């Protein structure tokens, strides 16, 4: 973490804890117990598992070390709900999380209540000492990341159901406005500072702040739209091997990809969190892999931006406060240059540590550092990312074949490509 909430009061931290934990429960308010158990592919975790895992995080990393005489809700849950912290012990196989009919949803909710009571007791007993405040803050940021995952995962689950149920009737797509032809702006060049500023919370993978050299380039003034991506499909983009990286071409043929995830064969309808809907030509295309984003960029005579080209351009947007009023549920086409809160934007940068990066001490060092290999960096946050996470330095990462997240495309060009 970068600078945490150093002087936060016990009352403020306690209220923040109640708010974030309550937001998680609000997201599942329209789900049935049966919905929370299903796992449709290894990347997707059941809703019930998310609810339990974020609770395990507070129990294992905070309560068991800091609350005197704390009694775990059920010691067996450590094995079931540890995710990838190998230094913390053995864990249940990720692809088999959907086989866990027990504990029941009701038992998981009881587990959450048990841990919530203990966390509040810890905050009221000792106050937010700096180490505890940092851990609780990290736990809440972690839960907000899982709120995003919960929504992307349940969308995949419901899309696999022939009834095509909406996750919520309140999640109907917002109307979009007409968009101008795709255009580019000159990107900043020279040496620029990137990474977490040191003010407020940041994940360790955003640190340390350092300099990056940007060569002359242009960067797209908005995201690629559904309508533009449909043109790529109809022009034979998925049948033109010259457009694809070798691994991408092999993946497309092996998996039979012909369109973005959730689009129908007629390229007219898509599945959304609000159920089936007509594809909006003006909205940003999403649920495309890095391979598809890279192939589209090549077809368009462009490339994907590096993560630092993206970040330096986004810094100005952040300074000007150009954020969505509401970054919830579906990408909109009215967010100016759309740097924040529509879709995660693929970059051409591999997910790697910054110069001088140091992971957190102990098992928490596995939070980000262990994934810095074979994945690509994405920027900007999506329509289901917590608004508290939206900042120019925020970075996430996915394997290049990932499509179930809200992943989209911004283009860039080298200056001499004109």
C-alpha positions in Angstrom: 0.0 0.0 0.0 1.0 3.6 -0.5 0.2 6.2 2.1 -2.9 4.7 4.0 -5.4 6.6 6.0 -2.9 7.6 8.7 -5.1 9.6 11.0 -8.5 8.0 10.5 -10.6 7.7 13.5 -12.1 4.5 14.9 -15.6 5.8 14.1 -14.7 6.7 10.5 -13.0 3.3 9.8 -15.8 1.4 11.4 -18.4 3.3 9.2 -16.3 2.7 6.1 -16.2 -1.0 7.0 -20.0 -1.2 7.4 -20.5 0.7 4.1 -18.3 -1.5 2.0 -19.6 -4.8 3.5 -23.1 -3.6 3.0 -22.5 -2.8 -0.6 -21.5 -6.4 -1.2 -24.7 -7.7 0.2 -26.7 -5.1 -1.8 -25.2 -6.5 -5.0 -26.7 -10.0 -4.3 -30.1 -8.8 -3.0 -31.9 -10.0 -6.1 -30.1 -13.3 -6.4 -31.5 -16.6 -5.2 -29.5 -19.1 -3.2 -29.2 -21.4 -6.2 -27.6 -18.6 -8.2 -24.8 -18.2 -5.8 -23.4 -21.8 -6.2 -22.8 -22.0 -9.9 -19.4 -22.0 -11.5 -19.4 -21.9 -15.3 -15.7 -22.0 -16.0 -12.4 -22.0 -14.0 -12.0 -18.2 -14.2 -15.5 -17.7 -12.7 -16.0 -18.2 -8.9 -19.5 -18.8 -7.4 -21.0 -15.7 -5.7 -21.1 -17.6 -2.5 -17.4 -18.2 -2.7 -16.7 -14.5 -3.2 -18.8 -13.7 -0.1 -16.8 -16.2 2.0 -13.4 -15.4 0.6 -13.4 -11.7 1.4 -14.6 -12.6 4.9 -11.8 -15.1 5.3 -9.3 -12.4 4.3 -10.4 -10.3 7.3 -10.4 -13.3 9.6 -7.0 -14.7 8.6 -5.0 -11.6 8.1 -6.5 -9.4 10.8 -8.5 -11.1 13.5 -6.5 -14.1 14.2 -3.3 -12.0 14.7 -4.8 -9.0 16.4 -8.0 -9.8 18.3 -7.3 -11.5 21.6 -9.2 -14.7 22.2 -10.7 -14.6 18.7 -12.4 -17.9 17.8 -12.7 -18.7 14.1 -16.2 -19.3 12.9 -15.2 -22.7 11.4 -11.5 -23.6 11.1 -12.3 -25.8 8.1 -13.2 -22.6 6.1 -9.5 -21.7 5.9 -9.0 -24.5 3.4 -12.2 -23.8 1.5 -11.8 -20.0 1.1 -8.1 -19.3 0.8 -7.6 -18.3 -2.8 -3.9 -18.3 -3.8 -1.9 -17.5 -0.6 0.3 -20.6 -0.6 2.3 -19.4 2.3 -0.9 -19.3 4.3 -1.5 -23.0 3.7 -3.3 -25.5 1.4 -6.5 -24.5 -0.5 -9.4 -26.1 -2.3 -8.9 -26.3 -6.1 -10.1 -23.2 -7.9 -11.9 -25.0 -10.8 -13.9 -27.0 -8.2 -15.3 -24.2 -6.2 -18.7 -24.8 -7.9 -18.8 -28.2 -6.2 -19.2 -26.7 -2.8 -22.9 -27.0 -2.0 -21.9 -26.7 1.7 -21.5 -24.5 3.5 -24.9 -23.1 2.5 -25.4 -19.5 1.6 -27.1 -19.0 4.9 -24.0 -20.3 6.7 -21.7 -18.1 4.7 -23.8 -15.1 5.6 -23.6 -16.1 9.3 -19.8 -16.3 8.8 -19.8 -12.7 7.5 -21.8 -11.6 10.5 -19.4 -13.4 12.9 -16.4 -11.7 11.3 -18.1 -8.3 11.1 -18.9 -8.3 14.8 -15.3 -9.2 15.6 -13.8 -6.5 13.3 -16.0 -3.9 15.0 -14.9 -5.2 18.4 -11.3 -4.9 17.3 -11.7 -1.3 16.1 -13.6 -0.3 19.3 -11.2 -2.1 21.6 -7.8 -0.9 20.3 -8.7 1.9 18.0 -7.2 2.0 14.5 -3.5 1.6 15.2 -1.6 2.3 12.0 -0.9 -1.4 11.2 -4.5 -2.4 11.9 -5.9 0.6 9.9 -3.7 -0.4 7.0 -4.8 -4.0 7.1 -8.5 -3.1 7.4 -8.2 -0.6 4.6 -6.5 -3.2 2.4 -9.2 -5.7 3.2 -11.9 -3.2 2.2 -10.1 -2.4 -1.1 -9.8 -6.2 -1.6 -13.5 -6.6 -1.1 -14.3 -3.9 -3.6 -12.2 -5.7 -6.1 -14.3 -8.8 -5.4 -17.5 -6.8 -5.8 -16.4 -6.2 -9.4 -15.5 -9.9 -9.8 -18.8 -11.0 -8.3 -20.7 -9.0 -11.0 -18.5 -10.2 -13.9 -18.8 -13.7 -12.7 -22.5 -13.8 -12.2 -23.0 -12.2 -15.6 -21.1 -15.2 -17.1 -23.3 -17.6 -15.0 -26.6 -16.0 -16.2 -25.4 -15.9 -19.8 -25.0 -19.6 -19.7 -28.6 -20.1 -18.7 -31.0 -20.7 -21.6 -33.6 -18.5 -19.7 -31.1 -15.6 -20.0 -32.2 -14.0 -16.7 -31.1 -10.4 -15.9 -28.8 -10.1 -12.8 -31.1 -7.2 -11.9 -34.0 -5.4 -13.5 -32.3 -2.2 -12.3 -29.2 -2.8 -14.4 -30.8 -1.9 -17.7 -28.3 -0.2 -20.0 -28.2 3.6 -20.0 -28.9 5.3 -23.4 -25.9 6.5 -25.3 -25.3 9.5 -27.5 -24.0 9.6 -31.1 -20.2 9.5 -31.4 -17.9 11.3 -33.8 -15.5 9.5 -36.2 -12.5 7.9 -34.5 -9.7 10.4 -34.1 -6.4 10.8 -32.4 -4.6 13.5 -30.3 -0.9 14.0 -29.9 0.2 12.2 -26.8 2.7 13.7 -24.4 6.4 12.9 -25.1 9.6 13.0 -23.1 10.1 11.9 -19.5 7.1 11.7 -17.2 6.4 10.5 -13.7 4.0 7.5 -13.5 2.7 5.4 -10.6 1.0 6.1 -7.3 1.4 9.7 -6.1 1.8 8.7 -2.5 -1.4 10.5 -1.5 -4.2 8.2 -0.4 -4.5 4.5 -0.8 -2.8 2.6 -3.7 -2.1 -1.1 -4.3 1.5 -2.1 -4.1 1.6 -2.8 -7.9 1.1 0.9 -8.5 4.4 1.6 -6.7 7.0 3.0 -6.6 6.5 6.2 -8.6 9.1 6.5 -11.3 9.9 8.0 -14.6 9.0 6.7 -18.1 10.2 7.9 -21.5 7.4 8.4 -24.0 8.3 8.5 -27.7 6.2 10.6 -30.2 2.8 9.0 -30.5 -0.9 9.7 -30.9 -3.6 8.2 -28.7 -7.3 7.6 -29.5 -9.7 10.2 -28.2 -12.2 7.6 -27.3 -12.8 3.9 -27.0 -13.5 1.7 -30.0 -17.3 1.3 -30.4 -19.5 -1.7 -31.0 -20.3 -0.4 -34.5 -16.6 -0.1 -35.4 -15.9 -3.6 -34.1 -18.8 -5.0 -36.2 -17.2 -3.5 -39.3 -14.0 -5.5 -38.4 -16.0 -8.7 -38.2 -17.9 -8.1 -41.4 -14.6 -7.3 -43.2 -13.4 -10.8 -42.4 -11.2 -9.9 -39.4 -11.6 -13.3 -37.8 -10.6 -15.1 -41.0 -7.5 -13.0 -41.8 -4.5 -14.6 -40.2 -2.2 -11.8 -41.1 -3.9 -9.6 -38.5 -3.3 -11.9 -35.6 -0.5 -12.8 -33.3 0.5 -16.4 -33.6 -0.9 -17.4 -30.2 -4.0 -15.3 -31.0 -4.7 -17.0 -34.3 -4.3 -20.4 -32.7 -6.7 -19.4 -29.9 -9.3 -18.1 -32.3 -9.3 -21.3 -34.3 -9.1 -23.6 -31.4 -12.1 -21.9 -29.6 -14.1 -20.9 -32.7 -14.2 -17.2 -31.8 -16.1 -15.1 -34.4 -17.3 -12.2 -32.3 -17.1 -10.7 -28.8 -18.3 -12.8 -25.9 -22.0 -12.3 -25.2 -22.8 -11.2 -28.9 -25.2 -13.4 -30.8 -24.4 -14.9 -34.2 -26.4 -12.3 -36.0 -24.3 -9.5 -34.4 -27.5 -7.8 -33.3 -28.1 -8.8 -29.7 -25.8 -9.1 -26.6 -26.3 -10.3 -23.1 -25.9 -7.6 -20.4 -26.3 -7.5 -16.7 -29.8 -6.3 -17.4 -30.5 -9.3 -19.7 -30.6 -9.5 -23.5 -30.4 -6.2 -25.3 -29.8 -4.8 -28.8 -26.2 -4.0 -29.5 -25.6 -0.3 -29.2 -23.3 0.8 -32.0 -22.2 3.9 -30.0 -21.3 2.1 -26.8 -17.7 0.9 -26.3 -17.1 -2.7 -27.5 -16.3 -4.9 -24.5 -15.6 -8.6 -23.6 -12.8 -8.9 -26.1 -9.5 -10.5 -25.5 -6.1 -8.9 -25.9 -5.7 -11.0 -29.0 -8.8 -9.5 -30.5 -7.9 -6.0 -29.4 -4.5 -6.4 -31.0 -5.9 -7.8 -34.2 -8.5 -5.0 -34.5 -5.8 -2.4 -33.9 -3.7 -3.9 -36.7 -6.7 -3.9 -39.0 -7.3 -0.2 -38.2 -3.7 0.7 -39.1 -2.9 1.4 -35.4 -1.7 -0.4 -32.3 -2.6 -0.6 -28.6 -1.1 2.1 -26.3 1.5 1.2 -23.8 0.3 1.5 -20.2 2.4 4.6 -19.6 1.2 6.3 -22.8 -2.3 5.6 -21.4 -1.5 6.7 -17.8 0.1 10.1 -18.8 -2.8 10.9 -21.0 -5.2 9.9 -18.3 -3.5 12.0 -15.6 -4.9 15.1 -17.3 -8.4 13.7 -17.3 -8.0 12.9 -13.6 -6.8 16.4 -12.8 -9.8 17.8 -14.7 -12.2 15.5 -12.9 -13.5 13.9 -16.1 -15.1 10.9 -14.4 -18.4 9.3 -15.0 -21.2 10.5 -12.8 -22.1 6.9 -12.3 -19.8 4.1 -13.5 -22.2 1.3 -12.9 -23.5 -1.6 -14.9 -22.8 -0.8 -18.6 -20.4 1.2 -20.7 -21.7 4.6 -21.9 -20.7 6.5 -24.9 -21.0 10.0 -23.4 -18.0 10.1 -21.1 -15.7 12.4 -23.1 -12.5 10.6 -23.8 -13.6 7.6 -21.7 -10.4 7.0 -19.8 -12.2 6.0 -16.7 -15.1 3.7 -15.7 -16.4 2.3 -19.0 -14.2 -0.7 -19.8 -10.8 -2.0 -18.8 -8.5 -1.0 -21.7 -6.0 -3.4 -23.0 -2.5 -2.0 -23.3 0.5 -3.4 -25.2 2.5 -3.7 -21.9 3.1 -6.9 -20.2 2.3 -6.9 -16.5 5.6 -6.4 -14.8 6.9 -4.9 -11.6 8.0 -1.3 -11.6 11.7 -0.5 -11.0 12.4 -0.9 -7.3 9.1 -2.7 -6.6 8.9 -4.3 -3.2 5.9 -6.6 -2.4 4.2 -6.4 1.0 5.7 -8.4 3.8 4.6 -11.9 4.5 1.7 -13.7 2.8 0.2 -10.5 1.6 3.3 -10.2 -0.7 1.4 -12.8 -2.8 -1.4 -10.3 -3.5 0.1 -8.9 -6.7 3.8 -9.8 -7.0 3.3 -13.4 -7.8 1.2 -12.6 -10.9 3.8 -10.5 -12.7 4.4 -13.0 -15.5 2.6 -14.0 -18.7 -0.2 -11.4 -18.3 -1.1 -8.1 -20.0 -1.8 -4.8 -18.2 -5.2 -3.2 -18.5 -6.1 0.4 -17.4 -9.0 2.6 -16.6 -11.4 0.5 -14.6 -14.7 -0.7 -15.9 -18.4 0.1 -15.4 -18.4 -2.3 -12.5 -15.2 -1.1 -10.9 -15.5 0.7 -7.6 -15.4 4.5 -8.1 -12.9 4.6 -5.2 -10.5 2.6 -7.4 -10.7 4.9 -10.4 -7.4 6.7 -10.8 -4.7 7.2 -13.4 -2.2 4.9 -11.7 -4.6 2.0 -11.1 -3.6 -1.1 -13.0 -4.9 -4.6 -13.3 -3.9 -7.7 -15.4 -5.4 -10.6 -17.3 -4.1 -13.4 -19.5 -4.3 -12.4 -23.2 -7.2 -14.8 -23.9 -9.5 -13.4 -21.1 -12.8 -12.2 -22.3 -15.3 -12.5 -19.4 -14.2 -9.2 -17.8 -15.4 -5.8 -19.2 -12.4 -5.5 -21.5 -12.2 -3.0 -24.4 -10.0 -1.1 -26.8 -8.3 2.2 -27.2 -6.0 2.8 -30.2 -2.6 4.5 -30.5 -0.2 5.3 -33.3 3.5 6.1 -33.6 3.8 9.6 -35.0 5.5 8.5 -38.2 2.5 6.2 -39.0 0.6 9.2 -40.3 
